[in-house]
């Protein structure tokens, strides 16, 4: 599956942001300080749950790799589902080598709401969450969104619950 956006993505997103600035549409939202999220990560990183993975080549990794993403979920269940994805069996040792972090947002974050943005890009939201074949477009989109916001809120492919990529 190859996913493409009509026209230049940079120009398209700038036009969308102009419409939002004019109050005509709403594609971003503010995540308030104090909001809690969960993250399951490989290894402990010295007990630090705030870890931006420099090896990341995931859905919302920036295409030019200028910053590294951190993925957060609204619940421990969704964090596990996102981390293990389609694995049918999770071994007890997985819980000894991986770390569940609870992360509290310290300042308000402006994020794109992918369910609001997708229609304005003329892209089905479900297609943006499709398998890895869509990564070239979603990584380019992440790079463009980073010019306007701190991250993106999307729905987990596995649980349908909110997640953040910041």
Secondary structure, 3 states (H helix, E strand, C coil): CCCCCCCCHHHHHHHHHHHHHCCCCCCEEEECCCCEEEEEEECCHHHCCCCCCCCCCCCCCCCCCCCCCCEEECCHHHHHHHHHCCCCCCCCCHHHHEEEEEEECCCCEEEEEHHHHHHHHCCCHHHHCCCHHHHHHHHHHHHHHCCCCCEEEEECCCCCCEEEEC
